[in-house]
């Protein structure tokens, strides 16, 4: 076991900082689609490996590309000119003792199931082309899985998290959840699944910029678009201002140019059909947010092995630790960084760095935090279990 280091942070409390930026890319955004597809494949492979061989075998399916298609779209509808191309890549255990495993078939089927769930309005056959290029895992990494007793890290990487969420961060998550709720969808069926929420807080004022892809066949003309958008902005503003003490101003689809007839109109409800591509790791972190004013990892956790890849496991574990330390030690804020080396036991990080924001002496906090870190490391398998059971998302 490496060092557990607990120090008093010199950071300013996030709520006292003048500027704060927070973003969430919703589940229909191309980057989030790439993350979701990659993660769905990893989960399906993990469960297959456990069923067939009693343990999760080597795989990292974290290389998915959503290549935008091409459409002709106008008020009332449109046509698909070129489909969205989904490229599934990465590495996996594709053969065991001469038995060829149906990795490509499982990858494509899990990707299709994910799209069916998240984009119910699109056709997985006519709107998409599916291409699995997942290769066989490298020998040196596969050897790390041969010891049943000790799970070894399959990368030299780190995980980062913090607690608690700021008021602005909680607002972004709540607004995204509201925009994807059945109630909102029923009231605003014109707005599709590709939604992004960006918050910029300047002092005590929060500006929310919402991007929402409208579905063309639900919008007969520009007057209808404008009317629905204005109603949606009013609804979002009312909801957002009811969640926080600060004043919130809402903007939506700010690239619209009514005089030129330019509005955010899509055929399928996602910009992946033409205007945008998606890649794993370019979207939300494991806490569901993009937070440039906070320490955060640039790892792409979705699709990584949930048993042994610290780029995934440690980011989730750091979140568990941070929330627990915040709750039990009564600090103002806590930041957790975990580092491991490839080939080393995953429950023995090289460094566990804990920063706390707190007035006064932190001697007692130090001992409590160390104990909490050790307890979570002893139960590190909980991360794998939570991921496979679907109790948490990593994007």
N, C-alpha and C positions, 0 to 999 in steps of 0.2 A: 504494500500500500504506500502510495506517495504521500505528499504533504496535504493536510487540510489547513488552509491559511484563512483566517478571519481578520479583516481589517476594517477600520472606520473609514468610510468613503468621504472624499472631498467634493462629491457631486452636489449640485443644488437639487433640492427636492423638485420633482418634475412639475408640480402644480405652481411652483414659484418661478419657473423659467418663463421668459417672455414669449417665446415662440415654441410651438409644438406641432409636429406633423404626424398624421396617422392615416394609414390607408388600408383598405380591405378590397381585394378583388373577389367578387362573388363567384358562385359555383359555375356560372355559365360563361365566365371570362376564359379566353383561350389558355392562359397560363394555368388557371385553376383546373381547367379540364385536363391539361397535360398532367398536373400533379395527381388528380383524382384517378386517371387511368393507370398511371404508374403504380399508385398505392393499391388499387384494386387487384392488379396483377400480382403484386408481392403477397398480398393477403391470400389470394387463391392458391398460389404456389406453396406458401408456408403451410396452409392447411392440408394440401395434398401430400407434401413431404412428411408431415406429422402422421397422417393416416397410413401412408405406405411404409415409412421407415422409422417412425417413432421420434423424429426430431426434424427441426428446420435445417435444410441443406443450404449450401452456398447459393446465393443469388443476389443480384442488385439490378432491379428493373427500372432504374431511375433515369433512363434516357428515352423519353417520349417526346416526339415532335408533333404538334398540331399545325399542319400546313394549310393555310387558308385557301378556300376555293374561289370561285368567281360567280357572281349573280348579276342578273338584270332585275332591278327592283324599283317599284314605283308605288304610289298610293293604290291600295287595293290588291296588291300581289306582285308577282314577278316570276322569274324562272331561274333555275340553277343551270349555269353554263359549265362550271367545273366543280366537282365534288371536293369536300374537305378530305385531305389525305392524312391519315393517322399512321405515323411510323413508330412502331414499338421496338425499342432497342434495349441494350444492357446485356447482362450475363446471367446464366442460371445453370444449375446442375441438370443437364439434358439427358444424361445416361448414367445408369447405375448397374454395375456388374453385367454389362452387355445389354441391359434392357433400355431401349430408347423411350424416353418419357415424352408425353404429349404436351410439351411446354408451349409450342406455338398455338396449338388449338386452345389451350387453357387461357393463354394471353389474349387472344382475339375474342374469345367468348366473354371473358371478364370485362374487357374494354367495351364491348357492345352492351353488356348489361348495365355498365356504369352510365353510358350515354343515354340508354333508354330511360333510366331513372331520372337523370338530371335534365335531359332535353326531350321531354315527351312529345314535343311538336314536330320533331325532325324524324326522318326515315333513316334508319341505320344502314339500309341497303342502297337507296338512291342518293342520299346526301353525303355518304362517306366511302372512302377506299381504305381498306385495312391491310397493313403490311407489317408482318412480324419479322424482325431481323435479330431477335435475341440469340446470342451466341453461347457457346459452352464456356463455363467459368475457368479462370486461370488455375493451374495446378497448385501454385504456392498458396493462393487464398483458400482453395478447397481443402488443403491440408489442415487448416485451422479448425475445421469442423470434425476432424477424426477423433478428437478426445471428447468422449461423452461427459467426463467429469467437470471439465473447465471450459467455459465459454471464453474465447479469446477475441480480442478486438480485431476486426478485419480492415482497419484503417488507422492511420495516425491523424486524429482529428479532434474537434472539440464541440461542446454544446454550451449554449448560453441562454439564460433566462432571467427573469426578474419578477418581483411582486411588490405592491399590488398594481393592478391596472389603474391608469389615471382616469379622471372623469371623461376626458376626450376619447380615450381608447375604449372605455365601456360604451360610450355613445355610438361610436362607429360600429361596434359589434351589434348593438341593439337595433340600430337603423337598418343594417344589413338583414338581420333576422326579421324585422318588420316588413321589409320590402319583399322578402321571400315567403312570407306567411300566406296561408290560404285566404285569410280575410283580405289582404291587400291584393292578391292575385284575382280574387273574385270581383273586387271593385275596379281594378285596373287591368283587365285581360289584355289590353293592347301592349303592355310592357312585358318583354320577354325575360329570359333567364340571365342574360349577360348584363350584370349590374356591378358597378364599382362605386365605392364610397371613399372620398378623400376629405379629410378634415384638416384645416389649418387653424390653430388657436393662436390668437394674438392678444396676449393679456387675458382679459375676461370675456373676449368675444370669440365665438367659434363659427367659422364658415364651413359649410358642408357643400362639396361639389359632387353631385350624383350623376353618374352616367348610366342611362337605362336604354337598352335597345328596344325600340318599338317594332312590333310585328306587322308587316305591311298589309296582310289580308284583313287585319282588324282596324285599319286606318284608311277610310275612303278618300280623304282629302286633307289638305294642310290645315284647314279650319278645325277639323276634328283633332288632329295632332296637337295643335296649340291649346285647344280646350282641355284635352286630357292631361297634357303636360302641366298646365296651370293648376288644375285640380290636384295633380300628384304633388306638386311643389307645396301647395297649401297643406295637404295631408301630412307630408313628411315634416314640414315645419312645425305643425301642431304636435306631432308625435315627439320630435326631437326636443322641442322646448319643454315638453312635459317630463323629460328624462333628466335634465340637468339644471343647475342653478344659473349657469352662465347663459347669456343670450346667444341664440343660434340663428344664423341666416343660411337659407338653403338656395342653391343654384342647381339647375339640371340641364344637361346636354348643352353646354355653353358654346359648342362649335356651330350650333344651329344659326342659319342665316335665312330668315323668313322671306326677305325681299328676293333672294336668289333661289328660293325653294329648296334650300339645303337643310335637311333634318336627319336625325339619327334613325333611319328606317332600315330594317333588315327583313329578309325573307323567313329566316328560321328563329330569330330571337337571340342570336349570338353573332358577334362580329367575326367569329372564325370562318363564317361563310365567305368572306371576301376581304374585310378590312384589317384583319389582324391574325398573327400567328401565335402559337403558344409553345412554351418550353418548360420542362420541369425545373423547379427551383427559382423561377423568375417572379414568383408571386409571394403569397403569404408565408410567414414563418410558422413554426409549430404551434404558436398561440393564436393563429388565425389572422394575424395582423402584420403590416409592414411598418416598422417604427424607427425611422432614422435618428430620432432624438434619444434613443435607448441603445445600450449594448445589444447586439444581436449577431447571430451566426449567419454566414452567407452559404451554409451548407444547403443542399437540396435533399431534404429528408424523405420526401415521398418516393416510394419504390425501393428504398434501401432496405437491406435485411433487418427485420425487427428484433433479431436475436443478438447480432454481433456487430452491427455497424454503428459506431459511436456517433457518426454524423446524424443519425436518427435517434438512437437510444439515449444519448447524453443530452440532446436538446429537450426531449420529453422529461427525462429524469431531472434536469436542472430546473424545469418548471415545477415539478413536484416538490423539490427541495425548497425552492424560493417561496412557494405558497405556504409551505409548512413552517419555515423559519419566520416568515412575516406574521403568521397567525399566532405562533407560540412564544415569540420573543418580544412582540410589541414594538418592533422597529418601525421607522417611517417608510423605509424602502429597503429592499435587499436585491443584490445582483449575484448570480451564481455562474461560474465558469468552470467547466470540467474538461480535462485533457487526458487522452489516452494515447498509447503507442501501439502500433500494429503488432499483433502476436502476444500482447500482454493480457492477463485476465481482465475482463471487462468490468468486474466489480472492484478493481483496484486501480483507479485512475492515477496517473502520474502527478496531477495537480488538481485539487479542488479549491478554487479561489472564491471566497465569500466576502462581498463588500456590503456593509450595512450603513444606512443613513440614520443616524440617531444622535440626539443631544446627550452629552455627558459620557460617563465611563461605559465601556462595552465589555468589561471583564466577564460578567455573568452571561452576557449575550454570546460571547465567544465560546464558552463551554457548551451552552445550549445548542448553538448552531453546529458545532462539531458533532455532537451526539445525534442530531437530526440527520446530518449528512451520512454518518456511519450507518444509521438505521435504514436509510433509503438504499444505500449500497448493498446491504445485506439482503434486501428484498428487490433487487434490480429486475428480477424476472417478472415483476408486476408490470413493468413497461410493456414487455412483449405480450403478456396476457391481455392488457387493456387494449392494445392496438388490434390484436386478432379478434377480440370480442366485439369490436366496433364501438367501444365506449369513449374513444377520443379520436380526433382527426389530427393530422400532422401538416395541414396546409390551410 
